[in-house]
Amino acid sequence: MSEECNHDCSACGEAGCGERVQQELVSKLNPLSNIKHVIGVVSGKGGVGKSLVTSLLAVSTARHGYHTGILDADITGPSIPKIFGVKGEVRATSAGAYPVKTSGGIDIVSINLFLEHDTDPVIWRGPILSNIVKQFWTDMIWNNVDYLFIDMPPGTGDVPLTVFQSIKVDGIVVVTSPQELVSMIVGKAVKMAELMDVPVLGLVENMSYFECPDCGKKHKIFGDSHIDEVANQYHLPVLARIPMEPKLAASCDAGQIETFEGDWLNDAVKVLQKMPDRKDNRTGAEEFGM
């Protein structure tokens, strides 16, 4: 590549320089890590339940016999440790640090596991937040993880961009809720994934309805759903419709998400099971030529 690049690859004679730049942005795994699939859970805005969906995906996949993990990339609003009732410190060694395991064996890393108090605020600017997320990928030892789910922060800013550029994400799940406004925002997440050349696996609608425990009737608290319209617009499958379930909310508050009862994510798990293993670029030792 010439010293002064004008971003016109046809003019400088350096074939494939743009591709090499993209490759240079990718952060390498710890040599002791092995991850078969990396799934991002995203939305174009906050408050739709990405952390809940991430947790349910990890638990549901684990129930099918897979070793799962969660990388909590929502640095300023981490909630994964609370949902799983995980406390304690990340164990660090000279070779790297190990995620904290939940009672069900799910590996978790979150900034809240590094704070003295889980209510301490993280008041950092974008570049620092992005570097922390990259360290969760490069410095942690993810031992034989079948599915690593990344709980993304809302929007399409610094941290989501860092994840897409630094981590070779195999696919994303987009979370939405029934309101038309949120469905419109979903389009931003889908289009960002397309621009970053990341496959969109499908849509999950959270807070889809409330089922009366007495009569069994489903009530649409937020009005009629628009997820089918969005799915048809972007030619995507609807992976799940998660209801407003008080027992599920209570499980999250109590840190017992692994005890929830519900099969809402079964179709999503089936989609994940069909994904081919990507051991070629998910094994840290291979990335370092070991």
C-alpha positions as CSV (number, residue, x, y, z in Angstrom):
1,M,0.0,0.0,0.0
2,S,1.4,3.4,-0.8
3,E,2.2,5.9,1.9
4,E,-0.7,8.1,1.1
5,C,-3.8,6.2,0.4
6,N,-6.7,8.0,-1.4
7,H,-8.9,4.9,-0.9
8,D,-9.1,4.3,-4.6
9,C,-7.7,0.8,-4.9
10,S,-7.8,0.9,-8.7
11,A,-5.4,3.8,-8.8
12,C,-2.6,2.6,-6.4
13,G,-2.0,-0.8,-7.9
14,E,-2.2,-2.5,-4.6
15,A,-4.8,-5.2,-5.2
16,G,-6.9,-6.1,-2.2
17,C,-5.6,-3.4,0.1
18,G,-9.1,-2.6,1.4
19,E,-9.5,-6.3,2.3
20,R,-6.2,-6.2,4.1
21,V,-7.3,-3.2,6.1
22,Q,-10.4,-5.0,7.2
23,Q,-8.3,-8.0,8.2
24,E,-6.0,-5.8,10.3
25,L,-9.0,-4.5,12.3
26,V,-9.9,-8.1,13.4
27,S,-8.8,-8.8,17.0
28,K,-7.3,-12.2,17.6
29,L,-8.6,-14.7,20.2
30,N,-6.5,-15.8,23.1
31,P,-4.5,-18.8,22.0
32,L,-6.3,-21.0,24.6
33,S,-9.8,-20.0,23.3
34,N,-12.0,-22.0,21.1
35,I,-15.3,-20.7,19.9
36,K,-17.4,-22.3,17.1
37,H,-20.1,-19.7,16.6
38,V,-20.4,-16.0,17.5
39,I,-23.9,-14.5,17.6
40,G,-24.7,-10.8,18.2
41,V,-28.0,-9.7,19.7
42,V,-28.8,-6.2,18.6
43,S,-31.5,-3.6,18.1
44,G,-31.6,0.0,16.8
45,K,-32.7,1.4,20.2
46,G,-32.7,0.6,23.9
47,G,-35.4,-0.8,26.1
48,V,-36.6,-3.7,23.9
49,G,-35.0,-6.5,25.9
50,K,-31.7,-7.4,24.2
51,S,-30.2,-8.6,27.5
52,L,-33.3,-10.8,28.2
53,V,-33.2,-12.3,24.7
54,T,-29.4,-12.9,25.0
55,S,-29.9,-14.7,28.3
56,L,-32.8,-16.8,27.0
57,L,-30.8,-17.7,23.9
58,A,-27.9,-18.8,26.0
59,V,-30.0,-20.8,28.4
60,S,-32.2,-22.4,25.6
61,T,-29.1,-23.4,23.6
62,A,-27.4,-24.8,26.7
63,R,-30.5,-26.9,27.4
64,H,-30.0,-28.6,24.1
65,G,-26.6,-29.8,25.3
66,Y,-24.3,-27.0,24.0
67,H,-21.7,-25.1,25.9
68,T,-22.6,-21.4,25.7
69,G,-21.2,-18.1,26.8
70,I,-22.2,-14.4,27.0
71,L,-20.0,-11.5,26.2
72,D,-21.7,-8.5,27.8
73,A,-20.8,-5.6,25.4
74,D,-23.2,-3.2,27.0
75,I,-20.5,-1.6,29.1
76,T,-22.4,1.3,30.5
77,G,-25.6,-0.7,31.1
78,P,-24.6,-4.2,32.0
79,S,-27.3,-6.5,33.3
80,I,-26.2,-10.0,32.4
81,P,-24.6,-10.8,35.8
82,K,-27.8,-9.7,37.7
83,I,-30.1,-11.8,35.4
84,F,-28.0,-14.9,36.2
85,G,-27.3,-14.1,39.8
86,V,-23.6,-14.2,39.2
87,K,-21.2,-12.5,41.5
88,G,-17.5,-12.8,42.3
89,E,-14.4,-11.9,40.5
90,V,-12.9,-12.9,37.1
91,R,-10.0,-15.2,37.7
92,A,-6.9,-13.9,36.0
93,T,-3.7,-15.9,35.1
94,S,-0.6,-15.1,33.1
95,A,-2.2,-16.8,30.1
96,G,-5.4,-14.8,30.3
97,A,-8.6,-14.4,32.3
98,Y,-11.4,-16.9,32.7
99,P,-15.1,-16.0,32.5
100,V,-17.3,-16.5,35.5
101,K,-19.6,-19.6,35.3
102,T,-23.3,-19.5,36.1
103,S,-24.9,-22.3,38.2
104,G,-25.8,-23.9,34.9
105,G,-22.3,-23.7,33.4
106,I,-22.7,-20.7,31.1
107,D,-19.6,-18.6,30.7
108,I,-20.1,-14.9,31.4
109,V,-17.9,-11.8,31.2
110,S,-19.2,-8.4,32.0
111,I,-17.8,-5.1,33.3
112,N,-19.9,-5.5,36.4
113,L,-17.7,-8.5,37.4
114,F,-14.7,-6.1,37.5
115,L,-16.4,-3.4,39.6
116,E,-16.2,-3.2,43.4
117,H,-20.0,-2.5,43.6
118,D,-22.4,-3.5,40.8
119,T,-24.1,-0.1,41.2
120,D,-20.9,1.8,40.4
121,P,-21.4,3.7,37.1
122,V,-19.0,3.3,34.2
123,I,-18.3,6.9,33.0
124,W,-16.0,6.4,30.0
125,R,-15.9,7.7,26.5
126,G,-16.4,5.7,23.3
127,P,-12.8,4.6,22.6
128,I,-12.3,3.2,26.1
129,L,-15.6,1.3,25.9
130,S,-14.6,-0.2,22.6
131,N,-11.2,-1.2,23.9
132,I,-12.8,-3.0,26.9
133,V,-15.1,-5.0,24.5
134,K,-12.1,-6.0,22.4
135,Q,-10.3,-7.1,25.6
136,F,-13.3,-9.3,26.5
137,W,-12.6,-11.0,23.2
138,T,-8.8,-11.2,23.2
139,D,-7.8,-11.5,26.8
140,M,-10.5,-13.9,28.1
141,I,-10.1,-17.7,27.7
142,W,-13.3,-19.0,26.1
143,N,-12.8,-22.7,26.6
144,N,-14.6,-24.8,24.0
145,V,-17.7,-22.6,23.6
146,D,-20.2,-23.8,21.0
147,Y,-22.2,-20.5,20.9
148,L,-20.9,-17.2,22.2
149,F,-23.7,-14.6,22.4
150,I,-22.8,-10.9,22.4
151,D,-25.2,-8.6,24.2
152,M,-24.8,-5.4,22.2
153,P,-25.5,-1.9,23.5
154,P,-28.4,-0.1,21.7
155,G,-28.0,1.8,18.5
156,T,-25.3,1.8,15.8
157,G,-22.5,3.7,17.5
158,D,-18.9,3.0,18.6
159,V,-19.3,-0.3,20.4
160,P,-21.5,-2.1,17.8
161,L,-19.2,-0.9,15.1
162,T,-16.2,-2.2,17.1
163,V,-17.8,-5.6,17.5
164,F,-18.6,-5.9,13.8
165,Q,-15.1,-4.8,12.8
166,S,-13.0,-6.5,15.5
167,I,-14.9,-9.7,16.0
168,K,-15.9,-12.0,13.1
169,V,-19.6,-12.3,14.0
170,D,-21.3,-15.3,12.3
171,G,-24.7,-13.8,12.5
172,I,-27.0,-11.5,14.4
173,V,-30.4,-11.7,16.0
174,V,-32.4,-8.4,15.9
175,V,-34.7,-7.7,18.8
176,T,-37.8,-5.6,18.5
177,S,-41.1,-4.9,20.3
178,P,-44.6,-4.5,18.8
179,Q,-44.7,-0.7,18.4
180,E,-44.4,0.6,14.9
181,L,-41.7,3.1,16.0
182,V,-39.4,0.3,17.2
183,S,-40.0,-1.7,14.1
184,M,-38.8,1.3,12.1
185,I,-35.7,1.5,14.2
186,V,-35.0,-2.2,13.5
187,G,-34.4,-1.3,9.9
188,K,-31.3,0.7,11.0
189,A,-29.8,-2.4,12.7
190,V,-30.5,-4.6,9.7
191,K,-29.0,-2.1,7.3
192,M,-25.9,-1.7,9.5
193,A,-25.4,-5.5,9.5
194,E,-25.7,-5.5,5.7
195,L,-23.1,-2.7,5.4
196,M,-20.8,-4.7,7.7
197,D,-21.5,-7.9,5.7
198,V,-22.9,-9.7,8.8
199,P,-25.8,-12.2,8.2
200,V,-29.1,-11.4,9.9
201,L,-30.5,-14.7,11.3
202,G,-33.9,-13.4,12.1
203,L,-36.1,-11.3,14.3
204,V,-37.3,-11.8,17.9
205,E,-40.2,-9.8,19.2
206,N,-40.2,-9.1,22.9
207,M,-43.2,-8.0,25.0
208,S,-45.3,-9.4,22.2
209,Y,-48.4,-10.0,24.3
210,F,-49.7,-10.8,27.7
211,E,-51.6,-14.0,28.3
212,C,-54.2,-13.9,31.0
213,P,-53.5,-16.6,33.6
214,D,-57.3,-17.0,34.3
215,C,-58.9,-17.2,30.8
216,G,-55.8,-17.8,28.6
217,K,-56.7,-14.9,26.3
218,K,-53.8,-13.0,24.8
219,H,-53.8,-9.2,25.2
220,K,-51.7,-7.0,23.0
221,I,-50.6,-4.4,25.5
222,F,-48.6,-2.4,23.0
223,G,-51.1,-2.7,20.2
224,D,-50.9,-4.8,17.0
225,S,-47.6,-6.3,16.1
226,H,-45.7,-5.0,13.1
227,I,-43.0,-7.7,13.1
228,D,-44.4,-9.6,10.2
229,E,-44.4,-6.5,8.1
230,V,-40.7,-5.9,9.0
231,A,-39.8,-9.5,8.4
232,N,-41.4,-9.5,4.9
233,Q,-39.7,-6.2,4.1
234,Y,-36.3,-7.5,4.8
235,H,-37.0,-11.2,3.9
236,L,-36.2,-12.4,7.4
237,P,-37.7,-15.1,9.5
238,V,-39.5,-14.4,12.8
239,L,-37.6,-16.5,15.3
240,A,-39.7,-15.9,18.4
241,R,-42.5,-13.9,20.0
242,I,-41.8,-13.6,23.7
243,P,-44.8,-12.6,25.9
244,M,-44.9,-10.3,28.9
245,E,-44.5,-12.9,31.5
246,P,-44.4,-11.9,35.2
247,K,-42.8,-15.1,36.3
248,L,-40.0,-14.5,33.7
249,A,-39.5,-11.0,35.0
250,A,-39.3,-12.4,38.6
251,S,-36.7,-14.9,37.6
252,C,-34.5,-12.2,36.1
253,D,-34.9,-10.0,39.3
254,A,-34.0,-13.0,41.4
255,G,-31.0,-13.9,39.3
256,Q,-32.6,-17.3,38.3
257,I,-33.1,-16.9,34.6
258,E,-31.8,-20.5,34.2
259,T,-35.0,-21.8,35.9
260,F,-37.5,-20.2,33.5
261,E,-40.2,-22.3,31.9
262,G,-41.0,-21.6,28.3
263,D,-40.2,-22.8,24.8
264,W,-40.4,-19.5,23.0
265,L,-36.8,-19.7,21.6
266,N,-36.9,-23.3,20.3
267,D,-37.2,-22.1,16.7
268,A,-34.2,-19.8,17.2
269,V,-32.2,-22.7,18.6
270,K,-33.0,-24.8,15.5
271,V,-31.7,-22.0,13.3
272,L,-28.5,-21.8,15.3
273,Q,-28.0,-25.6,15.1
274,K,-28.0,-25.4,11.3
275,M,-25.1,-23.0,11.3
276,P,-21.8,-24.6,10.1
277,D,-18.9,-24.6,12.6
278,R,-16.3,-22.0,11.9
279,K,-13.3,-23.5,13.7
280,D,-10.9,-22.1,11.1
281,N,-11.2,-18.6,12.5
282,R,-12.6,-19.2,16.0
283,T,-9.6,-21.1,17.5
284,G,-7.1,-18.8,19.1
285,A,-4.2,-21.2,18.7
286,E,-4.8,-21.4,14.9
287,E,-4.9,-17.6,14.7
288,F,-1.5,-17.4,16.3
289,G,-0.1,-20.2,14.1
290,M,0.2,-22.7,17.0
